[in-house]
Structure formats: C-alpha cells, structure tokens
Amino acid sequence: MTALAAGDTFVKPHIAYGSLWPILVIFGAACLGVLIEAFLPRQWRYLAQFGTTLVAMAVALVGVGFVAHGLTPLGDGTARGLFGSEGTIALDGPTMFMWGLVLVFGLGGVLLFAERHVEGGVSAFAGQAAALPGTESERQAQGLDHTEVYPLLLFAVGGMMLFPASGDLLTMFVALEVLSLPLYLLCGLARRRRLLSQEAAMKYFLLGAFSSGFFLYGVALVYGYAGSMDFGAINEAVKNNAGNQTLLVIGMGMLTVGLLFKVGAAPFQAWMPDVYQGAPTAVTAFMAAATKAAAFGALLRLFYVAFGDARWTWQPMLWVISILTMVVGTVLALVQSDMKRMLAYSSVAHTGFLLTGVLGLQGANEIHPGQITSLQAVMFYLVTYGLTTLGAFAVTGLVRDSAGEQSLITRWAGLGKHSPVVAGVFALFLLGMAGIPLTSGFTGKWAVFEVALAAGAWPIVIVAVIASAAAAFFYVRVIVVMYFHEPEPDSAYVAHPSILSATAIGISAAATIALGVVPGPVLDLARTAGEFIR
C-alpha cells in the first residue's frame, strides 16, 4: 500500500440518505431483531419481533411512496431518479416499484410467519434449529418458539431490495448473497418433517453456492472486457465495441446462469420442487413471490442497462431458455401428485412466461406512442403472479391431517364440500395461474405476450399460448378433485387460521379479482415508474 502524498485528502463519499432511508429502516430493524434475540427474555420475543418487523416494513413501504414521489426526471423525462451511493445504488422509478412490491410480499410473509393458531399455539418453525430430529433435545424444544426467523426475514427483504437497485456488478453480487443466506436457513427450520426440511435447505445452499460461483466468475470476465463493474461503463464499452468480445459473451452467459438460478428457469430449476416442498410453507410462500420479483428486477436492470446494446447477443439465448422453461415447467407439473411440487413446477412455467416479456425489449425509436413497454409488462406480471402465488401457498398450509400439513393432491378430495370457502379461494388462485379471463393471470399474460409480439418474438408467444392451455389441465384437475371426488375417511381437513393468515389470503384473493377486472391503475403505476436510469 502507498501512503497519502502530502496535501492529499480523503474525499467523503456522497450517500443520498434522504432517498435510501427505506432500505436502511429494513436493515436497521433486522439488526434490532438480533439484539432482541440476544437480550430480551424468551416469553417477550414473539410480540417484540413480530411488532418490530411489521412496523419496519410498513414504515419502509410508506417511505418508498415518498421517495418515489420526489424523484427528479432526467433527460427526455422517460427516466426519473438518482444514484444514491457513488453510483452503486440506482434509485429510479423501477427500483421504487420493485421495492414496494418486495415489501408488500414481505408483509404477507410476516403475517404467515406469525401464524400460531393452525399449529395449536406454536409457530410452524422448529423450536431449536440445532436439535437433531428424533433426539431428546428436539422433544424438549417442542413448545419453544423460534423467533429468529423475523430478523432473518428482514435481512432477506433488505437483500431483495438492494438486488434490483444495484448499479454495478459487485453490489449486485453482495445483494445476491444477502438475500440468499437467510433463505437457506429459513428453509431448514420446519417444525414438522424436519429431515425433509433440512434436506431442502442443504440442496438450496449447495446449488445456490454453485450458481453464485458462476455469477462471480462472470463478474470477473465482464470486468476484464469493460475495465469497470459499473453498468453505465459496461454499456459504453458494449456500444463502442471495445475489448475482447469472447470475454463479454462468456461473462454474460455466466452472469445469466446465476440470475436464472434465482428465478428458477430451466435447466437451473432442479432445486425448486424439493425446496418448495421441504421448506415451511410460510417460507415457501414468501420466497416464491418475493425472490422472483427481486431476481427479475435485477435481471431486467442487467440486460436492459448494462447489456442493452448487446441485445442481439443475449436475446437468442433467452429465446431458447424461455421455451425450455415453459415446456419443462408445464410437462413436469402435469405428472405431480404433491400440491407444493405442482405449484413449484407451475412457478417454473411462469418464469418462462416472464422471460417472454423480457424478450420484448425494443429500442426507443421502435416503441409506438401509448404502446406498453416490456419493463411495464414484466413488472405488472410480477404483481399478479406474486400475489396469486402467495395466497395459493398460504391456503396449502391450512390443509392438514393428524401428522401436519397434507399436500398430497388425492387427500384433498371433497374439500369443496366440507370447506367450501377455502376450496373456492384456492380454485380462484388456480384459475388466476391458468390465465382465465377476469383474473389477474389473464391480464398479466396478455401484457407480456403483447410486448413479445410487438418485438417480433411470435414463435415464443405461440409456444407460450400452447403451454398455457396445457397448464390449465393440472390446475383444473385439482379443482375436480376438490369438488367432484368423494372424500375418503382419511381425507385432509382445513385448519381454521388466525386473522393474520386470513388477512394475507383475503388480500391476495381480492387482488386476483381486482387486477383481472380493473388492471389499469397498476399498469399506470408501472408506466409512471418509467425506465431505468443509466
């Protein structure tokens, strides 16, 4: 290291605390949650952690609205915002939209995490995570409440907020790890079926670490090409055709592997069914909605900002991955007998539909006045998919037998007769995922298909329509089992949830209907968010 020369001074970095404070609230509350675990007596921790987490997310959500309202238009007015920390965090309209979306899903996750009525007064999380299944220490911890899950949830939410706001590759990698590590832990904390839960956490961790290695190596290669990790500088290098194109193409491919793993695209989807099945259902619901939103936000920023001028290089790759993802997700969902695994493969298929929207990227001179943009379409689809999926997994956690949750589809026979309200709400979610008109899924698919057609990707749209039609079979099959199959003596029953889970399910159901009938306000909000700043 070299010493400072005479007269040299340190220059204080500029950090826009006035715009960054929503994410700082989340990380601050997460640190406070760690202190609560360390110093507060056990009997007070549940209320303290739940209250701290709920208030922090509500305050941050309100803060996002204030920050978004104060963003300054740039250039021709299609983008608004600023760089909040020496170019490492981009605070623009799409960032605010993604922050709000992640926080909404996070609030739903908090309500599901806090559910205790279904499990007879305790949460769905193991009382002592370190206790080996079947040992005396595990039996002694049966009545304990594992409240560490709340700061872990907050750290994950903080990482998810930082992920789509990243202005350079290094910040994006840090955000990827911050959001992933808490999820690895949360997946292994189920109170029941501990071995299955721990297996899910181990698979997620090992495959996640593998994908992070790909991402980091891609960062090194792209840095070697552009001489910078900043998205704007990478875009300039691509635009000027500078550097070794081999480094760019290989680095872009490796970065894509890391991001496609998080969104669950084929052929990187192998972890999803095992993890979704083994994790506590509340974690699965939160992870399925929030992680996909954050990861797609990061993917959009990377491809549209850093590699926007190289779209003829990466679009053919995404064509293949989009088709493969839709086909794999739909075909494998058709043969599933477990509800959570079926929903996991359904999530894979929806990832393919979202990638269809990503392929709709067009140049500014190719967009007609009033035409919906690919960014607007994908953000709207994330809203519809996330709320529907959150509600569907929340309902899945209510169907039980004497051993706990019962996700075997055949055991849901007759659910429509003895629990008509729950069966009706779940049927609504399934119809929304299938894209039936007057549900949010229909308008979401319409949006991404429209932008793909406008960009000339009509073969992808044809595959997507066929996949949607085929997917309707396994959704309708569940409805038939619930309403038209006679219940067996050992059929599952529906546990009565507390007001917390009921609120999360009710809001998701209302949004599934509202966004199908009146999608305009959310589409307008996505349009108002504008484009990414560069």
Secondary structure by P-SEA (a helix, b strand, c coil): cccccccbbbbbbbbccccaaaaaaaaaaaaaaaaaaccccccaaaaaaaaaaaaaaaaaaaaaaaaaaaccccccccbbbbbcccccccccaaaaaaaaaaaaaaaaaaaaaacccccccccccccccccccccaaaaaaccccccaaaaaaaaaaaaaaaccccccaaaaaaaaaaacaaaaaaaaccccaaaaaaaaaaaaaaaaaaaaaaaaaaaaaaaaacccccaaaaaaaaaaccccaaaaaaaaaaaaaaaaaaacccccccaaaaaaacccaaaaaaaacaaaaaaaaaaaaaaaccccccccccaaaaaaaaaaaaaaaaaaaaacccaaaaaaaaaaaaaaaaaaaaaccccccccccccccaaaaaaaaaaaaaaaaaaaaaaaaacccccccccccccccccccccaaaaaaaaaaaaaaacccccaaaaaaaaaaaaaaaacaaaaaaaaaaaaaaaaaaaaaaaaaaccccccccbbbbccccaaaaaaaaaaaaaaaaaaccaaaaaaaaaaaccccc
